[in-house]
Amino acid sequence: MSNKTILVWFRNDLRVNDNEILLEATRKADKVLPVYIFDPYYFTTTEAGAPKTGNIRARFLIESVANLRQNLQALGGDLIVRTGNPAELIPQLAQEYQVNEVYHHREVSFEETAISEALEAALWKIKLNLKHFIGHTLYHKEDLPFPIKDIPDSFAVFKKKVERDSDVRPSVQAPERIDLPDNAEPGEIPTLQQLGLEEPLADSRARFTFTGGETAGSEQLQLYITHALAAMGSKPARNGMQTYVSGISPWLALGCLSPRQVYWSVMQHFHHNNNPLVLELLWRDYFRFMFKKHGSTKFFNAEGFKAEAPEVAPKQDELFESWKNGTTGNAAIDAAMTELNHTGFINNQTRQALAAYLIKELKVDWTRGALYFESVLIDYSPASNWGNWIFVAGVGNDPRENKYFDTAKLNAESKDDYLALWLSHSKDVA
């Protein structure tokens, strides 16, 4: 090894612990150049007329990048931040700092993979290699009991076989030290205003306070474990809006925490797979592997895997706006949409009920709802979001078709104080 420099391209892996590409780079090279690119593409407006990345998630992202920089600095390094097209900026940085190789974690959605392919092509022109790593799932694909092409489409079968025949790998340690190339220029982290967004208003009704970054994510994970330990002996309920949930999905979505870190933290205290959080991690894996198996394109089309799309009603715009704005007249649906719009977060069961209401009751094109969730969810992840929506719409790959989501049950389970809280026209904001 002689004066080797590796550029580590951070995307949705904004952590120093259990980050294989960062640890591998420090072991294989003399110098490591950690890089994060704010890509303007992710701050454009979608077909739904909303920002591709809403201001709540964008603020969480900015905080996460800032915390990653702090944690890298604590190891002697720093984070190089730029704004622009990764396929243009990373080759420029590679030449400027005499980089020998670029590392990154592989994604599965077609938009993200297209960006990787464009960068790979640009790097080849300057005779550099883009090395791909797998780091977003609980189970490593090489440890699955079947190749990707043979993964069962049924989640129930997938879960049974994986839990029986596969093991979760241990987490890897953080690097002891990071040595930057000489004269590395860190650059400024953009503000929300520079990304074309307004500062979101704080809402006192929110159940969670989400601060981006690995440090806050680790604290939230420990808080969940404390609550779960306190609740030992009572069966955890997964339905309804009042259920205590972990609240760690935003940190998982940006990779501030890894699924393995969460899994082993849970196992340290509970020693079994029946924890609802482990089940959610498995669903997350399942959707990512389905994107990999089938190609992600079908998951974004209204007809999905079927011959035709679900039936839609006239006046699509009017119906969609009433759902989006929480003015349908259905108390539970309107309360949940209000909570989502003001906080960027609702639990998974509520998301499925909102999706079912839009598709089954209002008969609106489900892709409009999925695009809206993409904008407003603080924990948006392409595979989980679009995989859930296509599943609820009944046009997914899972053989269980037309699963019925009972929105009347959601109304029955929604407590009066919840409805009063989120249907109130007055709120304390700061």
N, C-alpha and C positions, 0 to 999 in steps of 0.2 A: 504494500500500500504506500503510494508515494504522492503526496499532495493531492489527494482525491477530494472533490467537493460534490456533495449530493444535495439537490434542491428537493425539499419536501413540500408538496403542494397540498395544503389543507383545504378541505371542502366541508363535508359534514362529519368531521372527526376532530372537533376543536378541543382536544385534551392532550395532556402530556402522559397521563397514566393509561396503561393498557392500550398503547398506540404503537402497533408493530412497526409502522413505517418510520416513525421517529426513532425508536430504539435501534432498529436495523441500520438506519442511516448513520447514527453515531458510532456503531460498531464497524461499519464498512468504510467510513470516510474520515479524513482528517478534519474537514470543515463541513458544516451543515447549514444550509440556507432555508429556514422555514418561511413559507410564503402563503399569504391569503389574498385572493383577488375578489374585489367587489365587482361583479359582472352586471353592467347596466341592463342586460336582458331580463334579469330577475326583478327588475323594478319598472317594467313596462306595464301597460294596461291589458287585461285579458278580454276575451270575447264577452265575458259577463259584465264588462264595464267597470271592473274594480282593479286595483293594482295587483299584479301577480304576487307581490309580497306586501301585505298590509303593514300599517305603521306599528302595530303591536308586535308582530313577529320581527319586523326590521329592527326595532329597538332592542329586542332580545338578542338578535344576531350581533348587533354592534357591541352590546355588553359582553357577549360571549367571545368575540374576537379580542376585545380589550383585556379580558381576563386571561385568555390564552397568551397574549403578549406578556402579561405580568408573570405568568407561570414559567414561560420560556426565559424571561429575564432572570428569574430566581435560579435558573440552571446555568446562567452565564451566557445565554443566547438572546434572541429577540425575534420579533415577527416582522417580516417585510410585507407591508400592506400597499397595494396599488388598486386603482379603479380602472376597469377597461376589459377588453377581450382577453381571456386567459391564453388563447391560441397565439396572440400577438405578444402579450407582455411576458409570459414565462420564457419563451425563446430569447427575448431581449435580456432578461435577467440572467439567463443561463450563460449567454455570451459575455455579459458584463462582469460576472463573477467567476468565469471559467469553470462552469459546472460540468461534471462528467456524466451525470445521470439524474433523472427526475423520478421521484417516487410519488405515487398517489393511491388512494383506495378506490376500487372499482365501484361504479354505480350501476343501477339496473334500468332506470327509466330512460326512454328514448332521447329526451332533451339532454339529460346529463351525459349519456353515453356519446351523443353527437358532439358535445363539447370536448370530451376526452379524445374522440377520434380526430377532431380538428387539431387539437394540440399535438397528438401523436404524429400526425402528418407533418406539422410544422417543425417538430423536433427532428424528424428523420432528415429533413432538408439540411439541417446543420449537424447531421450525423450523431444525434443523441437518442438515447433510449428512454421511453416512458415505461417504467416498471409498475405493473398492477399488483395490488394486494387486496385480500379479502378481509374486511374488518367491520362490517356493519351488522352482522347476524350473530345470534346466540350460538348456533351450531355452525362450524366451519363446513363448507360444502364438501370438502374431502373426507369429512367424518360421517357423512350421511350414509344410511344403509342402502342407498340407491343412487345412480347417476341422476343429474338434473333432469334429463329427458324422461326418466321413469318415476319421478316424484308423484305420489298419488294426488289426484285433483281434490279428493275429499280431505278436508281439514282433519276430520276425526281419524281417518286412516293414517294420515301423515303424522299426527300427534302420537298415536299409539306406537307406530313403528320407530319413530325417532326417539321417544322416551325409553323404549325397550332396548334399542340396539346402538344408540349413539351416546357419546359423552361430551360434556361441555369442556372445552380446553381451559386450563388455568389462565388467569389474567397475566399479562407481562408487566414487568416493572417499568417505572419511568427511567429515562436516561439519568446517569449521575451528573453528566455535564454536557453542554452543547457549546461547541466552538464555532463562531461565525467566521466567514471570510473577512479579510481586512477591508475596512472602510465601507461596510455594509450600511446602507441608508434605509432606516426602518420605514419612513413615510407616515403620513397621517391617516388615522381612521376617519372615514367620512361621517358627517352628521346626518341625521334624518333629513334635514332641510336640503343638504347637498344631494341626497338620493331622491329628492322630489316629494318628500312626505312630511306631514305635520306631526308634532308631538302628540301621542295619544293622551287622553285625559284619564287620570286615575279614578277608579270607581270604588267607593267604599263598600259596595255590596259584594265585591269579588271574594271568593273563598280562598284563593291562592294569590300570593305575591310572587311573581316570576321575575327573577333577576338572572340574566344570562351568565353563563360561564361554568367551568368545571367546579370551581369552589362552591358556588351556590347550589349546584346540582348535587354535590356530595352531601351538603347539609340537608337538602330536601330528602335525599334517600335515607339518611339517618333518622330524620323526623318521621318518615313513613314507617320505618322499622320499629321505632319507639311506640307509635300508635298501634301498630299491628301486634306488638308484644303485649300492650296493655289490654288489647281486645281478645287475647287468647282465651279460648273456652267458649266464645260465641261465634257462631257460624257467620263468616263475612258475606253480606248480601251484595250482589253485583248489579241489581236492577234499581231503577228509580234515580231521581236527581239528587237525593240527599245523601246517598252512599258516600262514605269516606273513601276516596281513591288516593293513589300514591302521589299524583300530581307531577311525576318525573318525566312524562312524555316529551315536554319541550326540550329537556336536556338530552334525551335519547335521540330526538329528531336531528339535532345539530351535532350529535356525537360528543357532547360535553361529558357524557357518561357513556360507557359501552354496555351492551347487553350482558356481556360476561361479568362486568363489575357488579351490575345489579343482581344478577343470578347468584353469584357467590356470596354477596352480602346477605341476600335472603336465606341461602342455604346455611350460612354460618349460624343463623338464629332459629331456623325452622326445620331444617333437615328433611324436607319433603317437597314434592312437586305440586302439592295441592294449593299452594299460595296463588291467589288470583293474579298477582303481578307476573308470576312465571307463565301463567296461561296467556297473558297479554303479550309477553315476549315471544311465545311460540306463534301466536297469530301474526305478529310482526315478521317473523322469519318466513312463515308460510306465504304471505303476500309477496315478499321479495323473491322467494324462490319461484313463485308462479310467474312473476314478471320475467325471470330468467328463463324458465322453461318454455313459455309460450311467446316470448317477445312482448314488449309492453304495449305495442300499438293498439291491439284489440281492446285493452282495458280503458282506452280513452274514447272509443266510438260508441254511439248510442245503442247500436245493435249488439255490441260486445261479441260474444261467442255464438250468438243465435242468428237465425235467418232474418229476423226483423227486430226493431226496437220496440219497447213497451208503448202502448197506446198513449197518445197525448191529446189534451183537450184544446178547444179554441181559446183565444185570448191568453196565450202563453206569457206574454210580457206582464200583463196585469196580475195573473196568478203568481208568477214568480216574485214580483215586487212585494205582494202581500206577505209571502212566506219570508222573503229576505228581511223585510222591515218589521216582522212580528206583528202583523195586523190581519191575520187570517180570521180572527174571532174564536179560534181554539185556544183556550187559556194556557194549557201546558205547552203547546207549540210556541205560542207567542212569547211566553215567559222564557223558554229555553233559547229562542232566537235572540231575545233581548240580552240575555246573559252572554251568549256567544259574541254578539256585536260589540258589547262593552268591555269584555275581558279577553276574548280570543280563546276561551277554553270552556268546554263542557265535557262530561264523561262519555265514554264510548257507547253505552246503552242509549243515552239521550241522542247522540249523533245518529244512531241507526233509526230511532223513532222519527227524528226530523226528516231524514232521507225518505223513510217509508211514507210519511205524510205527503211530502212533495210529489212522490212518484205515484202512490196508490190512490190517495184522496184527491189531490189537486190535478194529477195527471200531467205534470210538467216534465219536460225532457230532463232526465236525471243528470246529464252532463253539465247542465247549468248550475245545479246544486253543487256538484263536485268542484266546478271551477270557483264557485263562491267560497266554499270551504277552503280551497287552496289559498285564497286571498286572506281570509280572516283568521284561520286557525294558527295559534302560536306554535303548535307542534306539527305543522304540516309536513308530511313525508309522502312522496308520490305513490309508492306502492301501497301503503296502508290506507291512504285516503281514497284513491281510485279503486283499489281492491275492495274496500268496504262498500263503496257506492255501487259498483257493478254487482256485488253479492246481493245487496238489498233490492236492486232493480230486477234481479232474477235472470240476468243475461251473462252471468259469469261462467267460469269453467267448472265450479263445484257442482257435482251431480245432483245435489239437493236443490231442486228448482222451486221457485215461488214460495220461499220461506215467508211465513206470515208474521209481520211485525205489528203488534197490537197497540195502536196509538191510543185507543180507549183505556187500555191498561196503564199507559203512561199518565193519562189524566187522573186516574184513580190513585196512582202512587204519588202524585205530586202534592206535597203538603200545602196547606193553605198559606202558611207563612212564606213558603217559597214563591207561590204565585203572587202574593201581596208584595213581596220584595221586588220581583222583576217586572211586574205589571204596573208598578207605581210610576207615575210620570215625573216624580221628583227624586233626585239622587244627589248625594254629596260628591262632587268632583273637585279635583285640585289640579 
